[in-house]
Amino acid sequence: MSTVATTGAPPRRSLGEFILEQLRPHGPILTPFNIISAPIILAGMVLVVIRFWKGIGAVSNLSQAHPWGVWVGFDVMTGVAFAGGAYILTAAVYVLHAEKYHPIIRATVLNGLLSYMFYSGALMIDLGRPWHIVNPIIGNKFGYSSIMFLVAWHFLLYTLSEFIEFSPAIAEWLHLPKLRQVLKALTLPTVIIGVTLSTLHQSGLGALFLFNKNKLHPLWYTEFLPVLFLVSSVFAGLSMVIFEGSITHRAFRIQIDPKKHHEFDEITLGLARGAAATMYVYLFFELLVFLHGKHWRYLNTGWGAWWLVEMVGFVAIPLALYAHGYERRRLGAIRVAAALTLVGVMLNRLNVCMIAFNWKSPVKYVPAVSEVVITLMVVFLEIWAFRWIVHRLPVLREAPAPAQEG
């Protein structure tokens, strides 16, 4: 006679019952976040309809002089840098066997996966003719040796890699232990491929601007832009893990084993150390480029003051806070450093992509309110998706033990 263990046996339900159960809200609906985000999401969806109905000019201030605005500067350039924590931590955990960071690996991979899906998907809104989005993939118009072709394929393949890395959690959610074993076996080779792809397209985004020497201000243009984009993606990703992880562990505290709450403090200290080290390398490279390019003459201009705001206010100061927080074990200083770092990386990407681009042009680009609303819609939709998945899948909590027969 066989019996089923109560620890891992899910109740038998029809597909319809399962879907209805998963769609049921978890917790109160009228929360401050929902009240703020829901109207913005609805307004953004209306603006997206208008964009595809009347054209991109109806909802944006983009032009031939400024073809890349806040949608590319934030959604793609900044969003991809913020998602860098996924390739760093998967390499640390699965390749270097740094098991210390294993408790946050699924949340980090999920955040990276959703970032690539939502922010890359937002490109459909930015393209004047969205049906041409396949051109970089097939090499049409761009050619097979173009950077755009390389970045497009790396985006596509890395998104698939992150989905495979996260897929064991989906198999556990659906109670498919055999499928989980197969997917688990694919994790290490997928991580190795994913890390390779991610390092290439992080630097590839910087390489897109190598052809714009005459348009990008000298304080931001350098032939080492690919290296700077890659290095900054490391501390941007680690800072996002600290920032997002601090909020996640507070918002979903009930899902985490109480014995593991103290582990996040040690994880945060380790992430701060890595962020400080890479920020030091980045600042060294920036100063080297500045001195080699003999850019002293720009410091007494408005552009020089703006460059110093970025370098001092959002690189040197958070670097000092990271070092201080790590040495004195002050988590508050580390969290402030993470927030400043994220602002600094966003500022750098917007400077390269928008603000310091076409700096001599008499026509200046200022994002339309509708562009900002659509950007916030994408961000809020990603947060809603993250919250929905964490509530239902074993992302922060341990998966139930599989059913056993006896």
C-alpha positions in Angstrom: 0.0 0.0 0.0 1.4 3.4 -1.0 0.9 6.7 0.7 1.8 10.2 -0.3 3.9 12.4 1.9 2.0 15.5 2.9 5.1 17.7 2.7 5.3 17.8 -1.0 2.1 16.5 -2.5 0.1 19.3 -4.2 -3.7 19.1 -4.1 -5.3 17.8 -7.3 -6.8 20.6 -9.3 -8.1 21.2 -12.8 -6.1 23.6 -15.1 -8.9 26.2 -14.7 -8.7 26.1 -10.9 -4.9 26.3 -11.0 -5.1 29.4 -13.3 -7.7 31.1 -11.1 -5.7 30.4 -8.0 -2.6 32.0 -9.5 -4.5 35.1 -10.6 -5.9 35.7 -7.2 -4.2 38.7 -5.5 -1.9 38.1 -2.6 -2.5 40.6 0.2 -4.4 43.9 0.1 -5.1 45.6 -3.2 -5.2 49.2 -2.1 -1.6 49.6 -1.1 0.3 52.9 -1.6 2.4 51.3 -4.4 -0.7 50.0 -6.2 -2.5 53.4 -5.9 0.5 55.2 -7.4 1.5 52.7 -10.1 -1.8 51.6 -11.4 -2.9 55.0 -12.9 0.6 55.5 -14.4 0.4 52.0 -16.0 -3.1 52.7 -17.5 -2.0 56.2 -18.7 1.1 54.6 -20.3 -0.9 52.0 -22.1 -3.2 54.7 -23.5 -0.1 56.6 -24.7 1.3 53.4 -26.3 -1.9 53.0 -28.3 -1.6 56.6 -29.4 2.0 56.1 -30.4 1.2 53.1 -32.7 -2.0 54.9 -34.0 -0.6 58.3 -34.8 3.2 57.7 -34.9 6.1 58.2 -32.6 6.0 62.0 -33.1 2.7 62.1 -31.3 4.1 61.1 -27.9 7.8 62.0 -28.1 10.2 64.9 -28.8 12.7 62.7 -30.7 14.1 64.1 -33.9 16.7 63.4 -36.6 19.2 65.4 -34.5 18.3 63.5 -31.3 17.1 60.0 -32.4 17.9 58.3 -29.1 16.0 59.7 -26.1 15.0 58.6 -22.7 13.6 55.3 -23.9 17.0 54.2 -25.2 19.0 56.1 -22.6 17.1 54.7 -19.6 15.2 51.6 -20.7 18.1 50.0 -22.7 21.4 51.6 -21.8 20.7 52.0 -18.1 18.4 49.0 -17.6 20.9 46.6 -19.1 23.6 47.9 -16.8 21.4 47.6 -13.8 20.7 43.9 -14.8 24.5 43.2 -14.7 24.2 41.6 -11.3 22.8 38.5 -12.8 25.8 37.5 -14.9 28.2 38.5 -12.1 26.5 36.5 -9.4 25.8 33.4 -11.5 29.5 33.3 -12.4 30.4 33.7 -8.8 28.0 31.0 -7.6 28.1 28.4 -10.3 31.6 28.8 -11.7 33.6 30.1 -8.7 31.4 28.2 -6.2 30.9 31.2 -4.0 28.0 29.6 -2.1 27.7 32.6 0.2 25.6 34.3 -2.5 23.4 31.3 -3.4 20.4 32.5 -1.3 19.9 35.6 -3.6 20.8 34.0 -6.9 17.2 33.3 -8.1 15.9 36.8 -7.2 18.9 38.3 -9.0 18.4 36.1 -12.1 14.7 36.9 -12.1 15.4 40.6 -11.9 17.8 40.3 -14.8 15.5 38.3 -16.9 12.6 40.7 -16.4 14.8 43.7 -17.1 15.9 42.2 -20.5 12.3 41.3 -21.4 10.7 44.6 -20.5 13.4 47.0 -21.5 14.3 45.2 -24.7 10.6 45.0 -25.5 10.3 48.7 -25.0 12.4 49.1 -28.1 9.3 48.4 -30.1 7.9 51.7 -28.8 11.1 53.6 -29.7 11.5 52.4 -33.3 9.9 54.6 -35.8 9.0 51.6 -37.9 8.6 48.8 -35.3 8.2 46.1 -37.9 11.9 46.6 -38.8 13.0 45.3 -35.4 14.0 42.0 -37.1 16.6 43.8 -39.3 19.5 43.7 -36.7 18.7 40.0 -36.1 18.9 39.0 -39.8 21.6 41.4 -40.7 19.4 43.4 -43.1 20.4 47.1 -43.5 23.1 46.6 -40.9 25.2 43.8 -42.2 26.7 40.9 -40.3 29.8 42.8 -39.2 27.9 45.6 -37.5 27.9 46.2 -33.8 24.1 46.4 -33.9 23.9 42.8 -35.3 26.2 41.6 -32.5 24.3 43.4 -29.7 20.9 42.2 -31.0 21.9 38.6 -31.1 23.6 38.8 -27.7 20.4 40.3 -26.2 18.3 37.6 -27.7 20.6 34.7 -26.6 21.3 36.1 -23.2 17.6 36.5 -22.5 17.1 32.9 -23.4 20.1 31.9 -21.2 18.6 33.7 -18.2 15.2 32.0 -18.8 17.0 28.6 -18.7 18.8 29.6 -15.5 15.5 30.5 -13.9 13.5 27.6 -15.3 14.2 25.2 -12.4 12.1 27.5 -10.2 9.3 27.2 -12.8 9.5 23.4 -12.8 9.3 23.4 -9.0 6.3 25.6 -9.1 4.6 23.3 -11.5 5.7 20.2 -9.5 7.7 18.6 -12.3 10.7 17.1 -10.5 12.1 15.2 -13.5 12.0 18.3 -15.7 13.7 20.2 -12.9 16.6 17.7 -12.9 17.1 18.2 -16.6 17.0 22.0 -16.4 19.3 21.9 -13.3 21.9 20.0 -15.4 21.8 22.7 -18.0 22.6 25.5 -15.5 26.4 25.4 -15.5 26.9 25.4 -19.3 24.1 28.0 -19.7 25.8 30.3 -17.1 29.1 30.0 -18.9 27.5 31.0 -22.2 25.4 33.7 -20.6 28.4 35.3 -18.9 30.3 35.4 -22.2 27.3 36.9 -24.0 26.7 39.5 -21.3 30.3 40.8 -21.1 30.2 41.1 -24.9 27.0 43.1 -25.2 27.6 45.2 -22.1 30.8 46.5 -23.9 29.0 46.4 -27.2 26.5 49.1 -26.0 29.5 51.4 -25.5 30.9 50.5 -28.9 27.8 51.8 -30.5 29.0 55.3 -29.8 32.5 54.9 -31.2 31.3 56.2 -34.5 30.1 59.4 -33.0 33.3 61.1 -32.1 32.2 64.4 -33.7 28.8 64.3 -31.9 29.6 63.2 -28.3 31.3 65.7 -26.0 35.1 65.0 -25.6 34.7 64.5 -21.8 32.5 61.5 -22.5 33.9 60.2 -25.7 36.8 57.8 -25.7 37.9 54.8 -27.7 37.7 52.9 -24.3 33.9 53.4 -24.0 33.3 49.6 -24.4 35.7 49.0 -21.4 34.0 51.7 -19.3 30.6 50.3 -20.1 31.6 46.8 -19.1 33.3 47.9 -15.9 30.5 50.1 -14.9 28.0 47.3 -15.5 29.7 45.3 -12.8 29.3 47.9 -9.9 25.9 48.9 -11.3 24.7 45.3 -11.2 26.1 44.8 -7.7 24.6 48.1 -6.5 21.2 47.1 -7.9 21.4 43.7 -6.1 22.1 45.6 -2.8 19.3 48.2 -3.4 16.7 45.7 -4.8 17.7 43.0 -2.3 17.2 45.4 0.7 13.7 46.2 -0.5 12.9 42.6 -1.4 14.0 41.2 2.0 11.8 43.8 3.7 8.7 43.4 1.5 8.9 39.6 1.3 10.4 39.0 4.7 7.7 36.4 5.6 8.8 34.1 2.7 12.4 33.9 3.9 13.6 31.4 6.5 14.2 33.3 9.7 17.5 31.5 10.1 18.7 33.1 6.8 17.8 36.7 7.5 21.3 37.5 9.0 23.0 36.0 5.9 21.9 39.0 3.8 24.0 41.4 5.9 27.1 39.3 5.2 26.1 39.1 1.5 25.6 42.9 1.4 29.1 43.4 2.8 30.6 41.1 0.2 28.7 42.9 -2.6 29.9 46.3 -1.3 33.5 45.1 -1.4 33.1 44.0 -5.1 31.4 47.2 -6.0 34.1 49.4 -4.4 36.9 47.5 -6.1 35.3 47.9 -9.6 34.4 51.5 -9.0 38.1 52.2 -8.1 39.1 50.6 -11.5 36.5 52.6 -13.3 37.5 55.9 -11.7 41.2 55.1 -12.5 40.3 54.5 -16.1 38.2 57.8 -16.3 41.1 59.8 -14.9 43.6 58.1 -17.2 41.4 59.0 -20.2 41.0 62.6 -19.0 44.7 63.1 -18.6 45.6 61.3 -21.8 43.1 63.4 -23.7 44.3 66.6 -22.2 40.8 67.8 -21.3 41.8 70.3 -18.7 40.4 73.1 -20.9 36.9 71.9 -20.5 36.9 72.0 -16.7 36.1 75.8 -16.5 33.0 75.3 -18.7 29.5 74.2 -17.8 30.2 70.8 -19.4 33.3 70.4 -17.2 31.2 71.2 -14.1 28.6 68.7 -15.1 31.3 66.0 -15.7 32.7 66.7 -12.2 29.2 66.2 -10.7 29.1 62.8 -12.3 32.7 61.8 -11.4 32.9 63.2 -7.8 29.2 63.1 -6.7 28.3 59.7 -8.1 31.6 57.8 -8.4 34.1 59.1 -5.9 31.7 59.7 -3.0 29.8 56.4 -3.3 33.2 54.6 -3.6 34.3 56.2 -0.3 30.9 55.2 1.3 31.3 51.7 0.1 34.8 51.4 1.5 33.8 53.0 4.8 30.7 50.8 5.1 32.7 47.7 4.4 35.5 48.5 6.8 33.2 49.6 9.6 30.4 47.1 8.8 27.8 49.9 8.4 25.0 48.7 6.2 23.3 52.1 6.1 26.3 53.7 4.4 26.4 50.8 1.9 22.8 51.2 1.0 23.3 55.0 0.5 26.3 54.2 -1.6 24.2 51.8 -3.7 21.5 54.4 -4.3 24.1 57.0 -5.3 25.8 54.6 -7.6 22.6 53.7 -9.4 21.9 57.4 -10.0 25.4 57.9 -11.2 25.3 55.0 -13.7 21.9 56.3 -15.0 23.4 59.8 -15.3 26.4 58.5 -17.2 24.3 56.6 -19.7 22.0 59.5 -20.2 25.0 61.8 -20.7 26.5 59.5 -23.4 23.2 58.8 -25.1 21.3 62.1 -24.8 22.6 65.0 -22.8 26.2 65.3 -24.1 25.2 63.8 -27.5 25.1 66.5 -30.3 26.3 69.0 -27.7 27.0 71.6 -30.3 23.5 71.4 -31.9 21.3 74.4 -31.3 18.3 72.0 -31.1 18.2 70.5 -27.6 16.3 67.4 -26.6 14.0 67.4 -23.6 11.8 64.3 -23.0 8.1 64.8 -23.4 5.9 64.1 -20.4 4.4 61.2 -22.3 7.9 59.7 -22.8 8.5 59.8 -19.0 5.1 58.3 -18.3 5.7 55.4 -20.8 9.1 54.8 -19.1 7.5 54.7 -15.7 4.9 52.3 -17.1 7.6 49.9 -18.2 9.4 50.1 -14.8 6.1 49.6 -12.8 5.1 46.7 -15.0 8.4 45.0 -14.3 7.9 45.5 -10.6 4.4 44.1 -10.8 5.7 41.0 -12.7 8.5 40.5 -10.2 6.1 40.7 -7.2 3.6 38.3 -8.9 6.3 35.7 -9.5 7.9 36.0 -6.1 4.6 35.5 -4.4 4.0 32.2 -6.3 7.3 30.7 -7.3 10.1 29.4 -5.0 12.3 32.5 -5.5 13.1 33.5 -2.0 11.5 30.6 -0.2 12.6 26.9 -0.3 10.7 24.7 -2.7 8.5 22.1 -1.1 9.9 18.6 -0.9 8.9 16.3 -3.8 6.2 13.8 -3.2 7.5 10.4 -2.1 5.8 7.0 -2.2 6.2 4.5 0.6 
